[in-house]
Amino acid sequence: MRIRSWATAITAAACCILPLAAPAAAADEKPARGVAWSASHETATASGGRWVERSSTGLHQLVAEGRLTNTGEGCYSVWARFQFDFVPTPPRKQATVCGNDTVDVRVTQSYMPTTTGSIAVCKGSENARDCGPWQSLTSWPVTRP
């Protein structure tokens, strides 16, 4: 019985803390709303905003939106990877730009307090081997940067 009470207390605390962890953003802030994120590699840069919202099923969902811009030759892609508790998932390609162009980026992922995620810009469109530094999508400042 004591374990059930402890689990209930942790779940209740997470439900109370999570809305505080993701700051509310004004609807007129575009393209970056929420907490800013950015990643780059060679001639490509991606940036935008990230936040947590409730999905239509009532569960929390991490959303990261922005743009990927390349000022040089070749293709670059945005990749995201997540870890649930201690279980990592492989990186997933989110957007690709080739040549001097800009494309939109949108990452969505179910989100719990034990979820961690990161994003990177990588050269090419086939894999996440030649990448810039991975940037956190799940660290939450108390106030907006």
Phi, psi and omega per residue, in radians:
M1 nan -0.635 -3.133
R2 -1.120 -0.660 3.129
I3 -1.135 -0.735 3.126
R4 -1.082 -0.712 3.114
S5 -1.117 -0.721 3.127
W6 -1.112 -0.777 3.129
A7 -1.117 -0.691 3.108
T8 -1.122 -0.714 3.133
A9 -1.130 -0.711 3.137
I10 -1.158 -0.763 3.129
T11 -1.088 -0.760 3.131
A12 -1.115 -0.719 3.120
A13 -1.123 -0.729 3.138
A14 -1.102 -0.694 3.134
C15 -1.154 -0.534 3.125
C16 -1.412 -0.642 -3.082
I17 -1.364 -0.672 -3.053
L18 -0.960 -0.803 3.110
P19 -1.093 -0.499 3.100
L20 -1.325 -0.499 -3.062
A21 -1.243 -0.561 -3.133
A22 -1.833 1.828 -3.077
P23 -1.127 2.528 3.108
A24 -1.230 2.548 -3.141
A25 -2.121 2.517 3.103
A26 -1.218 2.518 -3.073
A27 -1.157 -0.419 -3.088
D28 -1.522 0.031 3.119
E29 -1.501 1.890 -3.137
K30 -2.425 2.528 0.021
P31 -1.468 -0.303 -3.068
A32 -1.623 2.028 3.001
R33 -2.213 2.843 -3.090
G34 1.353 -2.498 -3.126
V35 -1.658 2.300 -3.088
A36 -1.177 2.569 3.001
W37 -2.421 2.692 3.048
S38 -2.752 2.660 3.100
A39 -2.656 2.632 3.138
S40 -2.635 2.811 3.064
H41 -2.788 2.151 -3.135
E42 0.912 -1.997 -3.071
T43 -1.684 0.136 -3.097
A44 -2.007 2.468 3.116
T45 -2.381 2.398 3.033
A46 -2.145 2.470 3.102
S47 -2.757 2.816 3.136
G48 2.989 -2.585 -3.135
G49 -2.280 2.784 -3.141
R50 -2.437 2.590 -3.123
W51 -2.795 3.013 3.069
V52 -2.033 2.373 3.096
E53 -2.420 2.879 3.075
R54 -1.470 2.354 3.093
S55 -1.422 3.086 3.137
S56 -1.133 -0.357 3.104
T57 -1.539 -0.052 3.132
G58 1.609 -0.094 3.108
L59 -1.489 2.801 3.105
H60 -1.404 2.540 -3.137
Q61 -2.377 2.292 3.034
L62 -1.447 2.306 3.107
V63 -2.204 2.275 3.025
A64 -2.239 2.159 3.125
E65 -2.196 2.669 3.094
G66 3.024 -2.658 -3.094
R67 -2.420 2.540 3.052
L68 -1.940 2.136 -3.103
T69 -2.152 2.354 3.056
N70 -2.092 2.314 3.123
T71 -1.859 0.093 -3.088
G72 -2.234 -2.753 -3.139
E73 -1.528 2.932 3.038
G74 1.385 3.113 -3.115
C75 -1.882 2.559 3.064
Y76 -2.384 2.586 -3.112
S77 -2.292 2.669 2.996
V78 -1.691 2.254 3.112
W79 -2.115 2.504 3.069
A80 -2.179 2.518 3.063
R81 -2.379 2.569 -3.083
F82 -2.293 2.752 3.069
Q83 -2.331 2.263 3.132
F84 -1.926 2.025 -2.965
D85 0.987 -1.946 3.122
F86 -1.981 0.300 -3.062
V87 -1.877 1.895 3.124
P88 -1.407 2.639 3.033
T89 -1.944 2.737 3.117
P90 -1.218 2.712 3.089
P91 -1.086 2.552 3.095
R92 -2.147 2.330 3.122
K93 -1.246 2.357 -3.093
Q94 -1.934 -0.572 -3.121
A95 -2.840 2.684 3.107
T96 -2.389 2.439 3.038
V97 -2.239 2.423 3.107
C98 -2.145 2.321 -3.120
G99 1.277 -2.886 -3.108
N100 -1.399 1.601 -3.032
D101 -2.752 3.045 3.105
T102 -2.375 2.416 3.074
V103 -2.319 2.759 3.079
D104 -1.375 2.617 3.081
V105 -2.168 2.331 3.029
R106 -2.501 2.108 3.112
V107 -2.041 2.262 3.033
T108 -2.262 2.481 -3.103
Q109 -2.709 2.386 3.034
S110 -1.012 2.547 -2.963
Y111 -2.390 2.286 3.028
M112 -2.260 2.884 3.142
P113 -1.037 -0.360 3.139
T114 -1.666 0.128 3.120
T115 -1.489 2.316 2.977
T116 -2.159 2.576 -3.127
G117 -2.608 2.740 3.101
S118 -2.559 2.874 -3.049
I119 -2.398 2.575 3.125
A120 -2.605 2.734 2.995
V121 -1.761 2.249 -3.088
C122 -2.181 2.617 3.109
K123 -1.320 2.396 -3.136
G124 1.517 -3.003 -3.120
S125 -2.318 0.066 -3.050
E126 -1.662 -0.567 -3.073
N127 -2.720 3.041 -3.116
A128 -1.911 0.883 -3.125
R129 -1.655 -0.674 -3.102
D130 -1.908 1.520 -2.984
C131 -2.191 2.764 2.949
G132 -1.339 -3.084 3.139
P133 -1.069 2.426 3.063
W134 -1.315 2.316 -3.104
Q135 -1.968 2.418 -3.097
S136 -1.182 2.422 2.992
L137 -1.843 -0.077 -3.006
T138 -2.192 0.399 2.956
S139 -1.733 2.319 -2.988
W140 -2.121 1.891 3.019
P141 -1.223 2.695 -3.140
V142 -1.191 -0.653 3.106
T143 -2.084 2.804 3.121
R144 -1.169 2.456 3.132
P145 -1.174 nan nan
